[in-house]
Amino acid sequence: MATVIDRIELTEGGWRDRHSALRLAVRAARDCLNETGRTPHDIDLLINAGIYRDRNLGEPALAAMIQQDIGANPETPHAGSHGTFSFDIMNGSCGVLTALQIVDGFLRSHSIDCALIVASDANPGHGMSERFPFSPSGAALLCTWTDDDHGFGRSYWASALDERESFSATVGLVDNRNILRFDVAATADIHLANVAAHAVERCLSESRRTIDDIDAIAAAPAQPRFRTALAGQLGVSQDLITIANDEHMHTASLASSLNDAATKVGAGGQLLLVAAGAGVTAGAALYRV
């Protein structure tokens, strides 16, 4: 018995939405619902894991705006009627894994039947960022519960003090405008891989598995140097590790690698989900396709 992902839908930014994380998330959500034959009314829980959004918007929660735009019970529920609970989480490239952990708790308690996770990032545009490093992209994952022996396992986390500030993103006033700026250390991928390896070791140990039981690893971030470093830490071939094809994808990158890895191994395949991000924080979980 576990949480299963019925569908993963990915979107890329075109000329209309390359500066709108909201539009990317809405398009991914609508496509995901259409492909599964679901309606927005079916969604009990909507979690947005995206970080970089339109005009560096802080409030309201982007999840509420996505809920409104796709028509997922946006009105205040009447007594005895169905509603949708929505909120944002912000955990960088670990965001989708964090959202899966939260969704699993809701589904496991049977307080909901259907959840939608969305993640998207886009350059806020109009001179609001310096050297924005991420591609405009989005993802949506539709999650339900199964009584079978496949699905999502427990998440395990590890962290380390990042004295070198491997990655930072700040918004500050420049010429009376809020500008988003980034600072990335050359050794960032090494630090992320080190902490990710600790999360993997804990996950496998407490699940009574070994790396030899894993058919594929779906990892984020999508940096090739991260994959190389992680493979070295785990003592596996880089071919075992799937990352997003676009190395500049951010919060949607785990959804992309998970989609590709699940397709590669097929039904019954044992996946290991690994995500690492600024902090340094990393998480790992098993997923039976």
N, C-alpha and C positions, 0 to 999 in steps of 0.2 A: 504494500500500500504506500503510495507516494504521489507527489506532484509530478505531472507530466506536461510537456510542452507540445500542444497540438499543432502549433504553426509558428514559424519565424518568418517575418517579412522584413526586407531591407529596402532602404531608399537612398538615392544619391541626389545631391543638389543640382538642380538645373538653373537656368537663368532667372526663373521666377522666385525660387526659394533658397538660393545659395546663401542668403543672409537671414534666413528665417528658420530657426530650430523648431518653432511652432508648426510651420507648414510641413516640414519634413516629418515630424512626429505624427501629425494628423493624417498625412498620406499613408504612412506605414501602418497606422492603426486601422484606417478604413480598409486598406488592401488585405490586412490580416483577417479582419472580421469577414470580409466578402469571401475569401478563400476557404474559410471554415464553415460558412453558412450561418454565422452568428449575426446577431443584431446588436447595436450599441446598448439596447435595453438589457441584454443578457449580462452585461459586465457588472459585477458586484464590487470589484476593487480595481482601481487604476493607479499605477505607480509610475511616475516619471523619474528616470535616472539620468537625464541629460544635465549638462553643466552650462555650456556656453550658448546663450540664447539672444533673441532679438533685443537690440539696444541695451545690452547688459542688464536686462530687467531683473529686479530683485523680488518684487511683489506685484501682483498676487502669485501664488504657486502656478507654475506652468501647467501642472497636472490639471488644475481646475479649468484652465483655458482650453486644454486639449479635450477635456470632458465636455465642455460647452460646444466646441466646434464639431465633434463627432456625434453629438446628441445623446450622450450616455447619461440619461436621467438627470439633466442639469438642474431641474427644479427641486425645491425642497420637498422631500417625500411626504405624502399624506399618510395618515395613520393606516397601517395595514398594507401600504403600497411598497413597491420595490425602488430602492435608491442605489446610487453608486458613490462609494467612498474613494476620494482621490487625494493624493499628496505627493510632494517631491521628496527625493532623497538625493544627497550629493556625496558621492564617494568615488568620483573620477572613473577610471577604467575598471574599478571594482564595483561600480554601481549596479550593473545588471545582476551580478552574483548576490549582492546585498538584497536587491529586490526579490530575487528568487527565494532567498532565505525567509524574507518577510511573508511572501505569498504562501510558501509552504506551511508556515505557522497558521495562517488564516484557513487554508484548505484542510490542514490536518485537524483543526478544531471543528470543522464542518460549519463554520460561521459564514462561509461563502461557498459558491459553486464554480465561479468563473472569475479569473483575474486577467488583466492586461498590463503588461510591462512595456513601457516605451522609453526610448533613449535617443537623443539627437543632439547634435552640436552644429553650430554655424557661426561664421564670422559675423559679429554684431553689425559690421558695416558702418558706412558714413563717418569714417575716420575715428571709430571708437575702439580700435585695437592697433597694436604694433606687431607686425610679423606674426600674424595669426597662424599657428602651426598645424591646425587640424582641417581635414576635409569636411565639407558639408555633407552629412550623412545621418541616417536615422534607422531605427529598428523597432519592431513590435513583436512581442512574444505572448501568445494566448496560452494560458495555463489552466488546467483542470485537475481533478483528482482521479486516481485509478485504484482499484483494489487488486490489481495484478502485481507482479513482482518486478516491474520496471519503473523507471522514473528517477526523481531527484533525491539524493541522500543528504545527510547532515553536512552543514558547512563548517569548516575548520579555518581558524584565522591565526595569523602571526603578524607581528609588527616589530619595528626597530626604530630607535631614535635616529633621525636623519640630520646629523650635525652639519653635513655638507650642503643641505638644501638642494637635493637632486633635481627637484622640479618645484617651481612656484609660479602662481598666477595671481596678479594683484590688479585691483582697479584703483586708480588715483587721479587726482585733478592735474591736468596739464593744459595750460592756456584756457582755464575755466571750463574744461570739458573732462568728463570721466573717461580715461583711457585704460584699456585692458592690456597689460604687459606680461611677458613670460620670461622666465629664466630657467634654462635647462642645463644641468651639469653634464660634462662629457662622460662621466661614470654612472649616470643615472640607471642605465639598463642593467649594469652589474649589481647595483644595490637592490633593484627590484627583483632580480633573479635570485639573489641570496635569500631574501625574505620569502619569496614564493616557494623556494625549495623546502624551507622549514614548514610552511603550511601544508605542502604535499606530504612531507614525511609524517606529520601528525595525522593527516587525513587517512593515509594508507595504514598506519599503525593502529589507529583506533577502529578502523573498519576491518582490520585483520586481512588486509590485502597486501600484495607486493606490486611493484611496478610492472612485473611480468604479467599481471592479471589485466592490465590496461590495453585496450585495443587502439586507442587514440587519445591524445591530449588536446583539448581546446583551450587556447591561451590568449590572454590579453595583458599588456598592450600588444599592438601589431608590429612592433619594431623587430626587424630581423636580428639585431644584436641581442635583444632580450631573449629571443628563441634560442640563439646560439649559446648564450650564457646559461639559460635554464636547462638546456639539454646536457651541458657539461656538469651542472650541479646534480642532475638526476641520474647521470650516467646512461643516457639513452641517445638514440639517433635523432637528429633534428627532423627526420622524416616522420617520427611519431607525433611531433608537435605541429598542430595546425594553428595558424594565425590568420587574421583577415588579409585578403589580397591587397587592400589599400593600407599601407603602413601609417598613413596619416589619419586613419579613422580613430575616434576616441571612445566615447562611452558605448557606442554601438559595436565596438570591435569584438567583444566576447560573444555577442549574439551571432555575428558573422562567422567567427571561427567555429562556434558550436554547430551552426547550420551545416557548414562544410564537413566537419568531422562526423556528424551524425549520418549525413548522406554517404560518406565514405565507408563507414563500418556497417551500416544497415541495421535492421531490427535485431535486437538482442545484444548489440555491441556494448561493451563497457567503456564509457568515456570518463575522463578525468578533466574537470573544469578547473582552470587556474587563472586567477586574476591578480594583478599587482598594480599598485598606484602610489601616489604621493603620500608621504607620511613617515616612513615607508610602511604600507599596509599591504597584506596579501591574503587571499583566501583560496580554498580548494574544496571541491565536493565531487562526489561520484554521481554519474548519471547513466542509467541503463536505458538505451534507446528502445 
